[in-house]
Amino acid sequence: MQHISTRRGGPDWLRTALMVPGHRTRRSAALTLGIPRTSLNHRLKMLETAAGFEIFNHRKRPVVATERGQALLDEARNLFDLLDRQQPRGAR
């Protein structure tokens, strides 16, 4: 997690990845996020490269995280929840 969080773009990649599970396809996830599918694919690839393992099973529908990927996403969600609670209300 530290290697991801210190990379430029890493926290944004994680926030994007948190929104992907449960969508039928990465294309539908990209539409929901309001970004091009190619941008979503690039963000996920950069995140997986930084993590050193596959976060999502790219061959299954709906989009599901791998076991290691789910652990990473759970940790990221907990950290973002903690950070979001500590920010002053007007700073979000």
Secondary structure, 3 states (H helix, E strand, C coil): CHHHHCCCCHHHHHHHHHCCCCCCCHHHHHHHHCCCHHHHHHHHHHHHHHHCCCCEECCCCCCEECHHHHHHHHHHHHHHHHHHHHCCHHHC
